[in-house]
C-alpha cells in the first residue's frame, strides 16, 4: 500500500513478488534443496545415564 501512495513501481513490484511467494508457497528453494533429512536416531532413550550431583 505504501508503494501505491509513494507511486514507486519498483517497490510495489517487489512487494507483490514477496506476497505472492507467501500466498502460492513458492520460493528460491523449489528444487527441494532447502530441507534437511531426518536421520534415524541410533540411541534409544534407555541408553541415557544420569549422575547425581550433591
PDB file of N, H, CA, C and O in Angstrom:
ATOM      1  N   UNK A   1       0.830  -1.189   0.000  1.00  0.00           N
ATOM      2  CA  UNK A   1       0.000   0.000   0.000  1.00  0.00           C
ATOM      3  C   UNK A   1       0.875   1.254   0.000  1.00  0.00           C
ATOM      4  O   UNK A   1       0.537   2.255  -0.632  1.00  0.00           O
ATOM      5  N   UNK A   2       1.982   1.193   0.701  1.00  0.00           N
ATOM      6  H   UNK A   2       2.257   0.380   1.214  1.00  0.00           H
ATOM      7  CA  UNK A   2       2.870   2.356   0.743  1.00  0.00           C
ATOM      8  C   UNK A   2       3.461   2.647  -0.631  1.00  0.00           C
ATOM      9  O   UNK A   2       3.689   3.808  -0.971  1.00  0.00           O
ATOM     10  N   UNK A   3       3.710   1.610  -1.422  1.00  0.00           N
ATOM     11  H   UNK A   3       3.525   0.667  -1.145  1.00  0.00           H
ATOM     12  CA  UNK A   3       4.241   1.819  -2.766  1.00  0.00           C
ATOM     13  C   UNK A   3       3.224   2.529  -3.650  1.00  0.00           C
ATOM     14  O   UNK A   3       3.602   3.319  -4.516  1.00  0.00           O
ATOM     15  N   UNK A   4       1.947   2.258  -3.442  1.00  0.00           N
ATOM     16  H   UNK A   4       1.640   1.617  -2.739  1.00  0.00           H
ATOM     17  CA  UNK A   4       0.907   2.946  -4.212  1.00  0.00           C
ATOM     18  C   UNK A   4       0.854   4.413  -3.818  1.00  0.00           C
ATOM     19  O   UNK A   4       0.758   5.292  -4.674  1.00  0.00           O
ATOM     20  N   UNK A   5       0.918   4.674  -2.503  1.00  0.00           N
ATOM     21  H   UNK A   5       0.996   3.960  -1.807  1.00  0.00           H
ATOM     22  CA  UNK A   5       0.886   6.068  -2.035  1.00  0.00           C
ATOM     23  C   UNK A   5       2.111   6.850  -2.512  1.00  0.00           C
ATOM     24  O   UNK A   5       2.000   8.025  -2.863  1.00  0.00           O
ATOM     25  N   UNK A   6       3.271   6.205  -2.526  1.00  0.00           N
ATOM     26  H   UNK A   6       3.362   5.251  -2.241  1.00  0.00           H
ATOM     27  CA  UNK A   6       4.505   6.882  -2.931  1.00  0.00           C
ATOM     28  C   UNK A   6       4.722   6.840  -4.439  1.00  0.00           C
ATOM     29  O   UNK A   6       5.657   7.458  -4.948  1.00  0.00           O
ATOM     30  N   UNK A   7       3.859   6.108  -5.163  1.00  0.00           N
ATOM     31  H   UNK A   7       3.099   5.606  -4.749  1.00  0.00           H
ATOM     32  CA  UNK A   7       3.963   5.948  -6.617  1.00  0.00           C
ATOM     33  C   UNK A   7       5.334   5.395  -7.017  1.00  0.00           C
ATOM     34  O   UNK A   7       5.987   5.884  -7.939  1.00  0.00           O
ATOM     35  N   UNK A   8       5.738   4.356  -6.283  1.00  0.00           N
ATOM     36  H   UNK A   8       5.207   3.959  -5.534  1.00  0.00           H
ATOM     37  CA  UNK A   8       7.032   3.721  -6.519  1.00  0.00           C
ATOM     38  C   UNK A   8       6.780   2.345  -7.130  1.00  0.00           C
ATOM     39  O   UNK A   8       6.360   1.421  -6.434  1.00  0.00           O
ATOM     40  N   UNK A   9       7.033   2.213  -8.410  1.00  0.00           N
ATOM     41  H   UNK A   9       7.374   2.964  -8.976  1.00  0.00           H
ATOM     42  CA  UNK A   9       6.733   0.983  -9.142  1.00  0.00           C
ATOM     43  C   UNK A   9       7.649  -0.169  -8.737  1.00  0.00           C
ATOM     44  O   UNK A   9       7.187  -1.304  -8.620  1.00  0.00           O
ATOM     45  N   UNK A  10       8.930   0.096  -8.520  1.00  0.00           N
ATOM     46  H   UNK A  10       9.306   1.017  -8.615  1.00  0.00           H
ATOM     47  CA  UNK A  10       9.878  -0.965  -8.192  1.00  0.00           C
ATOM     48  C   UNK A  10       9.555  -1.601  -6.831  1.00  0.00           C
ATOM     49  O   UNK A  10       9.536  -2.826  -6.710  1.00  0.00           O
ATOM     50  N   UNK A  11       9.309  -0.793  -5.835  1.00  0.00           N
ATOM     51  H   UNK A  11       9.325   0.202  -5.933  1.00  0.00           H
ATOM     52  CA  UNK A  11       8.977  -1.327  -4.509  1.00  0.00           C
ATOM     53  C   UNK A  11       7.640  -2.060  -4.545  1.00  0.00           C
ATOM     54  O   UNK A  11       7.476  -3.076  -3.870  1.00  0.00           O
ATOM     55  N   UNK A  12       6.695  -1.563  -5.317  1.00  0.00           N
ATOM     56  H   UNK A  12       6.829  -0.738  -5.865  1.00  0.00           H
ATOM     57  CA  UNK A  12       5.408  -2.245  -5.455  1.00  0.00           C
ATOM     58  C   UNK A  12       5.550  -3.605  -6.110  1.00  0.00           C
ATOM     59  O   UNK A  12       4.908  -4.570  -5.694  1.00  0.00           O
ATOM     60  N   UNK A  13       6.390  -3.686  -7.137  1.00  0.00           N
ATOM     61  H   UNK A  13       6.911  -2.902  -7.475  1.00  0.00           H
ATOM     62  CA  UNK A  13       6.610  -4.975  -7.803  1.00  0.00           C
ATOM     63  C   UNK A  13       7.302  -5.963  -6.877  1.00  0.00           C
ATOM     64  O   UNK A  13       6.936  -7.138  -6.840  1.00  0.00           O
ATOM     65  N   UNK A  14       8.288  -5.505  -6.136  1.00  0.00           N
ATOM     66  H   UNK A  14       8.585  -4.550  -6.166  1.00  0.00           H
ATOM     67  CA  UNK A  14       8.950  -6.394  -5.176  1.00  0.00           C
ATOM     68  C   UNK A  14       7.995  -6.852  -4.079  1.00  0.00           C
ATOM     69  O   UNK A  14       8.028  -8.009  -3.658  1.00  0.00           O
ATOM     70  N   UNK A  15       7.156  -5.950  -3.626  1.00  0.00           N
ATOM     71  H   UNK A  15       7.129  -5.011  -3.968  1.00  0.00           H
ATOM     72  CA  UNK A  15       6.163  -6.311  -2.606  1.00  0.00           C
ATOM     73  C   UNK A  15       5.183  -7.349  -3.111  1.00  0.00           C
ATOM     74  O   UNK A  15       4.834  -8.283  -2.389  1.00  0.00           O
ATOM     75  N   UNK A  16       4.735  -7.191  -4.353  1.00  0.00           N
ATOM     76  H   UNK A  16       5.018  -6.433  -4.940  1.00  0.00           H
ATOM     77  CA  UNK A  16       3.827  -8.181  -4.932  1.00  0.00           C
ATOM     78  C   UNK A  16       4.511  -9.524  -5.120  1.00  0.00           C
ATOM     79  O   UNK A  16       3.892 -10.573  -4.936  1.00  0.00           O
ATOM     80  N   UNK A  17       5.781  -9.494  -5.484  1.00  0.00           N
ATOM     81  H   UNK A  17       6.283  -8.642  -5.633  1.00  0.00           H
ATOM     82  CA  UNK A  17       6.517 -10.749  -5.649  1.00  0.00           C
ATOM     83  C   UNK A  17       6.631 -11.498  -4.324  1.00  0.00           C
ATOM     84  O   UNK A  17       6.352 -12.696  -4.264  1.00  0.00           O
ATOM     85  N   UNK A  18       7.038 -10.802  -3.264  1.00  0.00           N
ATOM     86  H   UNK A  18       7.265  -9.829  -3.313  1.00  0.00           H
ATOM     87  CA  UNK A  18       7.192 -11.461  -1.969  1.00  0.00           C
ATOM     88  C   UNK A  18       5.851 -11.876  -1.384  1.00  0.00           C
ATOM     89  O   UNK A  18       5.771 -12.900  -0.704  1.00  0.00           O
ATOM     90  N   UNK A  19       4.804 -11.112  -1.629  1.00  0.00           N
ATOM     91  H   UNK A  19       4.869 -10.280  -2.181  1.00  0.00           H
ATOM     92  CA  UNK A  19       3.471 -11.506  -1.164  1.00  0.00           C
ATOM     93  C   UNK A  19       2.983 -12.738  -1.910  1.00  0.00           C
ATOM     94  O   UNK A  19       2.361 -13.615  -1.311  1.00  0.00           O
ATOM     95  N   UNK A  20       3.258 -12.818  -3.219  1.00  0.00           N
ATOM     96  H   UNK A  20       3.764 -12.106  -3.705  1.00  0.00           H
ATOM     97  CA  UNK A  20       2.841 -13.999  -3.973  1.00  0.00           C
ATOM     98  C   UNK A  20       3.633 -15.235  -3.563  1.00  0.00           C
ATOM     99  O   UNK A  20       3.121 -16.352  -3.644  1.00  0.00           O
ATOM    100  N   UNK A  21       4.883 -15.048  -3.122  1.00  0.00           N
ATOM    101  H   UNK A  21       5.299 -14.141  -3.056  1.00  0.00           H
ATOM    102  CA  UNK A  21       5.655 -16.183  -2.619  1.00  0.00           C
ATOM    103  C   UNK A  21       4.982 -16.796  -1.400  1.00  0.00           C
ATOM    104  O   UNK A  21       4.953 -18.018  -1.252  1.00  0.00           O
ATOM    105  N   UNK A  22       4.447 -15.959  -0.534  1.00  0.00           N
ATOM    106  H   UNK A  22       4.471 -14.967  -0.654  1.00  0.00           H
ATOM    107  CA  UNK A  22       3.781 -16.463   0.668  1.00  0.00           C
ATOM    108  C   UNK A  22       2.428 -17.083   0.337  1.00  0.00           C
ATOM    109  O   UNK A  22       2.064 -18.108   0.914  1.00  0.00           O
ATOM    110  N   UNK A  23       1.687 -16.483  -0.573  1.00  0.00           N
ATOM    111  H   UNK A  23       1.983 -15.651  -1.042  1.00  0.00           H
ATOM    112  CA  UNK A  23       0.346 -16.969  -0.899  1.00  0.00           C
ATOM    113  C   UNK A  23       0.399 -18.279  -1.671  1.00  0.00           C
ATOM    114  O   UNK A  23      -0.361 -19.202  -1.379  1.00  0.00           O
ATOM    115  N   UNK A  24       1.292 -18.368  -2.656  1.00  0.00           N
ATOM    116  H   UNK A  24       1.910 -17.619  -2.893  1.00  0.00           H
ATOM    117  CA  UNK A  24       1.342 -19.547  -3.509  1.00  0.00           C
ATOM    118  C   UNK A  24       2.391 -20.569  -3.099  1.00  0.00           C
ATOM    119  O   UNK A  24       2.568 -21.577  -3.781  1.00  0.00           O
ATOM    120  N   UNK A  25       3.086 -20.325  -1.998  1.00  0.00           N
ATOM    121  H   UNK A  25       2.942 -19.506  -1.443  1.00  0.00           H
ATOM    122  CA  UNK A  25       4.032 -21.257  -1.406  1.00  0.00           C
ATOM    123  C   UNK A  25       5.127 -21.678  -2.385  1.00  0.00           C
ATOM    124  O   UNK A  25       5.335 -22.868  -2.619  1.00  0.00           O
ATOM    125  N   UNK A  26       5.819 -20.703  -2.949  1.00  0.00           N
ATOM    126  H   UNK A  26       5.650 -19.736  -2.759  1.00  0.00           H
ATOM    127  CA  UNK A  26       6.981 -20.981  -3.776  1.00  0.00           C
ATOM    128  C   UNK A  26       8.100 -20.049  -3.349  1.00  0.00           C
ATOM    129  O   UNK A  26       7.875 -19.068  -2.640  1.00  0.00           O
ATOM    130  N   UNK A  27       9.285 -20.363  -3.782  1.00  0.00           N
ATOM    131  H   UNK A  27       9.468 -21.160  -4.357  1.00  0.00           H
ATOM    132  CA  UNK A  27      10.414 -19.536  -3.415  1.00  0.00           C
ATOM    133  C   UNK A  27      11.665 -19.976  -4.130  1.00  0.00           C
ATOM    134  O   UNK A  27      11.607 -20.635  -5.169  1.00  0.00           O
ATOM    135  N   UNK A  28      12.794 -19.608  -3.568  1.00  0.00           N
ATOM    136  H   UNK A  28      12.841 -19.073  -2.724  1.00  0.00           H
ATOM    137  CA  UNK A  28      14.072 -19.927  -4.205  1.00  0.00           C
ATOM    138  C   UNK A  28      14.445 -21.387  -4.010  1.00  0.00           C
ATOM    139  O   UNK A  28      15.381 -21.863  -4.654  1.00  0.00           O
ATOM    140  N   UNK A  29      13.767 -22.093  -3.169  1.00  0.00           N
ATOM    141  H   UNK A  29      13.007 -21.706  -2.647  1.00  0.00           H
ATOM    142  CA  UNK A  29      14.118 -23.483  -2.863  1.00  0.00           C
ATOM    143  C   UNK A  29      13.105 -24.448  -3.458  1.00  0.00           C
ATOM    144  O   UNK A  29      12.702 -25.404  -2.794  1.00  0.00           O
ATOM    145  N   UNK A  30      12.693 -24.218  -4.679  1.00  0.00           N
ATOM    146  H   UNK A  30      13.020 -23.442  -5.218  1.00  0.00           H
ATOM    147  CA  UNK A  30      11.680 -25.083  -5.271  1.00  0.00           C
ATOM    148  C   UNK A  30      12.215 -26.448  -5.677  1.00  0.00           C
ATOM    149  O   UNK A  30      11.426 -27.361  -5.920  1.00  0.00           O
ATOM    150  N   UNK A  31      13.533 -26.616  -5.759  1.00  0.00           N
ATOM    151  H   UNK A  31      14.175 -25.875  -5.562  1.00  0.00           H
ATOM    152  CA  UNK A  31      14.076 -27.908  -6.158  1.00  0.00           C
ATOM    153  C   UNK A  31      14.249 -28.866  -4.989  1.00  0.00           C
ATOM    154  O   UNK A  31      14.765 -29.968  -5.179  1.00  0.00           O
ATOM    155  N   UNK A  32      13.836 -28.485  -3.794  1.00  0.00           N
ATOM    156  H   UNK A  32      13.417 -27.590  -3.640  1.00  0.00           H
ATOM    157  CA  UNK A  32      13.899 -29.364  -2.641  1.00  0.00           C
ATOM    158  C   UNK A  32      15.226 -29.350  -1.926  1.00  0.00           C
ATOM    159  O   UNK A  32      15.506 -30.263  -1.149  1.00  0.00           O
ATOM    160  N   UNK A  33      16.049 -28.357  -2.155  1.00  0.00           N
ATOM    161  H   UNK A  33      15.822 -27.616  -2.786  1.00  0.00           H
ATOM    162  CA  UNK A  33      17.372 -28.321  -1.560  1.00  0.00           C
ATOM    163  C   UNK A  33      17.397 -27.621  -0.205  1.00  0.00           C
ATOM    164  O   UNK A  33      18.447 -27.573   0.436  1.00  0.00           O
ATOM    165  N   UNK A  34      16.283 -27.085   0.240  1.00  0.00           N
ATOM    166  H   UNK A  34      15.430 -27.124  -0.280  1.00  0.00           H
ATOM    167  CA  UNK A  34      16.295 -26.298   1.474  1.00  0.00           C
ATOM    168  C   UNK A  34      15.870 -27.082   2.709  1.00  0.00           C
ATOM    169  O   UNK A  34      15.847 -26.516   3.802  1.00  0.00           O
ATOM    170  N   UNK A  35      15.542 -28.327   2.580  1.00  0.00           N
ATOM    171  H   UNK A  35      15.560 -28.786   1.692  1.00  0.00           H
ATOM    172  CA  UNK A  35      15.148 -29.089   3.752  1.00  0.00           C
ATOM    173  C   UNK A  35      16.253 -30.060   4.134  1.00  0.00           C
ATOM    174  O   UNK A  35      17.078 -30.435   3.301  1.00  0.00           O
ATOM    175  N   UNK A  36      16.263 -30.453   5.366  1.00  0.00           N
ATOM    176  H   UNK A  36      15.593 -30.148   6.042  1.00  0.00           H
ATOM    177  CA  UNK A  36      17.236 -31.437   5.827  1.00  0.00           C
ATOM    178  C   UNK A  36      16.530 -32.761   6.044  1.00  0.00           C
ATOM    179  O   UNK A  36      15.361 -32.803   6.427  1.00  0.00           O
ATOM    180  N   UNK A  37      17.241 -33.820   5.800  1.00  0.00           N
ATOM    181  H   UNK A  37      18.191 -33.786   5.490  1.00  0.00           H
ATOM    182  CA  UNK A  37      16.663 -35.138   6.009  1.00  0.00           C
ATOM    183  C   UNK A  37      16.735 -35.493   7.484  1.00  0.00           C
ATOM    184  O   UNK A  37      17.649 -35.070   8.191  1.00  0.00           O
ATOM    185  N   UNK A  38      15.781 -36.263   7.933  1.00  0.00           N
ATOM    186  H   UNK A  38      15.039 -36.608   7.358  1.00  0.00           H
ATOM    187  CA  UNK A  38      15.743 -36.694   9.324  1.00  0.00           C
ATOM    188  C   UNK A  38      16.464 -38.026   9.413  1.00  0.00           C
ATOM    189  O   UNK A  38      16.047 -39.022   8.822  1.00  0.00           O
ATOM    190  N   UNK A  39      17.549 -38.020  10.161  1.00  0.00           N
ATOM    191  H   UNK A  39      17.888 -37.211  10.641  1.00  0.00           H
ATOM    192  CA  UNK A  39      18.314 -39.247  10.334  1.00  0.00           C
ATOM    193  C   UNK A  39      17.713 -40.051  11.480  1.00  0.00           C
ATOM    194  O   UNK A  39      17.320 -39.484  12.500  1.00  0.00           O
ATOM    195  N   UNK A  40      17.641 -41.348  11.317  1.00  0.00           N
ATOM    196  H   UNK A  40      17.960 -41.808  10.489  1.00  0.00           H
ATOM    197  CA  UNK A  40      17.145 -42.158  12.430  1.00  0.00           C
ATOM    198  C   UNK A  40      18.140 -42.126  13.583  1.00  0.00           C
ATOM    199  O   UNK A  40      19.348 -42.251  13.382  1.00  0.00           O
ATOM    200  N   UNK A  41      17.628 -41.960  14.763  1.00  0.00           N
ATOM    201  H   UNK A  41      16.646 -41.859  14.926  1.00  0.00           H
ATOM    202  CA  UNK A  41      18.457 -41.881  15.947  1.00  0.00           C
ATOM    203  C   UNK A  41      18.857 -43.295  16.368  1.00  0.00           C
ATOM    204  O   UNK A  41      18.000 -44.140  16.626  1.00  0.00           O
ATOM    205  N   UNK A  42      20.147 -43.541  16.435  1.00  0.00           N
ATOM    206  H   UNK A  42      20.843 -42.855  16.225  1.00  0.00           H
ATOM    207  CA  UNK A  42      20.607 -44.879  16.787  1.00  0.00           C
ATOM    208  C   UNK A  42      20.529 -45.124  18.290  1.00  0.00           C
ATOM    209  O   UNK A  42      20.456 -46.272  18.729  1.00  0.00           O
ATOM    210  N   UNK A  43      20.545 -44.064  19.072  1.00  0.00           N
ATOM    211  H   UNK A  43      20.604 -43.132  18.716  1.00  0.00           H
ATOM    212  CA  UNK A  43      20.438 -44.235  20.523  1.00  0.00           C
ATOM    213  C   UNK A  43      18.973 -44.239  20.938  1.00  0.00           C
ATOM    214  O   UNK A  43      18.172 -43.442  20.450  1.00  0.00           O
ATOM    215  N   UNK A  44      18.647 -45.124  21.820  1.00  0.00           N
ATOM    216  H   UNK A  44      19.298 -45.772  22.216  1.00  0.00           H
ATOM    217  CA  UNK A  44      17.296 -45.110  22.357  1.00  0.00           C
ATOM    218  C   UNK A  44      17.301 -44.344  23.672  1.00  0.00           C
ATOM    219  O   UNK A  44      18.362 -44.020  24.205  1.00  0.00           O
ATOM    220  N   UNK A  45      16.159 -44.067  24.170  1.00  0.00           N
ATOM    221  H   UNK A  45      15.298 -44.330  23.737  1.00  0.00           H
ATOM    222  CA  UNK A  45      16.060 -43.318  25.416  1.00  0.00           C
ATOM    223  C   UNK A  45      16.546 -44.146  26.605  1.00  0.00           C
ATOM    224  O   UNK A  45      16.810 -43.586  27.669  1.00  0.00           O
ATOM    225  N   UNK A  46      16.669 -45.456  26.450  1.00  0.00           N
ATOM    226  H   UNK A  46      16.455 -45.911  25.585  1.00  0.00           H
ATOM    227  CA  UNK A  46      17.141 -46.317  27.537  1.00  0.00           C
ATOM    228  C   UNK A  46      18.649 -46.196  27.746  1.00  0.00           C
ATOM    229  O   UNK A  46      19.150 -46.582  28.802  1.00  0.00           O
ATOM    230  N   UNK A  47      19.382 -45.670  26.765  1.00  0.00           N
ATOM    231  H   UNK A  47      18.974 -45.356  25.908  1.00  0.00           H
ATOM    232  CA  UNK A  47      20.829 -45.571  26.854  1.00  0.00           C
ATOM    233  C   UNK A  47      21.309 -44.351  27.640  1.00  0.00           C
ATOM    234  O   UNK A  47      22.515 -44.178  27.813  1.00  0.00           O
ATOM    235  N   UNK A  48      20.415 -43.518  28.111  1.00  0.00           N
ATOM    236  H   UNK A  48      19.435 -43.659  27.971  1.00  0.00           H
ATOM    237  CA  UNK A  48      20.793 -42.288  28.806  1.00  0.00           C
ATOM    238  C   UNK A  48      21.168 -42.630  30.244  1.00  0.00           C
ATOM    239  O   UNK A  48      20.434 -43.336  30.936  1.00  0.00           O
ATOM    240  N   UNK A  49      22.320 -42.122  30.687  1.00  0.00           N
ATOM    241  H   UNK A  49      22.916 -41.549  30.125  1.00  0.00           H
ATOM    242  CA  UNK A  49      22.718 -42.324  32.069  1.00  0.00           C
ATOM    243  C   UNK A  49      22.851 -40.964  32.749  1.00  0.00           C
ATOM    244  O   UNK A  49      23.298 -39.994  32.136  1.00  0.00           O
ATOM    245  N   UNK A  50      22.462 -40.903  34.015  1.00  0.00           N
ATOM    246  H   UNK A  50      22.099 -41.691  34.513  1.00  0.00           H
ATOM    247  CA  UNK A  50      22.471 -39.663  34.773  1.00  0.00           C
ATOM    248  C   UNK A  50      23.414 -39.813  35.963  1.00  0.00           C
ATOM    249  O   UNK A  50      23.576 -40.911  36.495  1.00  0.00           O
ATOM    250  N   UNK A  51      24.026 -38.729  36.374  1.00  0.00           N
ATOM    251  H   UNK A  51      23.895 -37.836  35.942  1.00  0.00           H
ATOM    252  CA  UNK A  51      24.910 -38.715  37.525  1.00  0.00           C
ATOM    253  C   UNK A  51      24.346 -37.730  38.536  1.00  0.00           C
ATOM    254  O   UNK A  51      24.021 -36.594  38.188  1.00  0.00           O
ATOM    255  N   UNK A  52      24.232 -38.158  39.777  1.00  0.00           N
ATOM    256  H   UNK A  52      24.496 -39.080  40.059  1.00  0.00           H
ATOM    257  CA  UNK A  52      23.675 -37.295  40.816  1.00  0.00           C
ATOM    258  C   UNK A  52      24.758 -36.353  41.332  1.00  0.00           C
ATOM    259  O   UNK A  52      25.872 -36.781  41.632  1.00  0.00           O
ATOM    260  N   UNK A  53      24.425 -35.084  41.432  1.00  0.00           N
ATOM    261  H   UNK A  53      23.519 -34.737  41.188  1.00  0.00           H
ATOM    262  CA  UNK A  53      25.334 -34.068  41.918  1.00  0.00           C
ATOM    263  C   UNK A  53      24.812 -33.563  43.250  1.00  0.00           C
ATOM    264  O   UNK A  53      23.648 -33.178  43.368  1.00  0.00           O
ATOM    265  N   UNK A  54      25.694 -33.569  44.268  1.00  0.00           N
ATOM    266  H   UNK A  54      26.639 -33.882  44.172  1.00  0.00           H
ATOM    267  CA  UNK A  54      25.272 -33.098  45.604  1.00  0.00           C
ATOM    268  C   UNK A  54      25.663 -31.670  45.832  1.00  0.00           C
ATOM    269  O   UNK A  54      25.387 -31.118  46.897  1.00  0.00           O
TER     270      UNK A  54
END
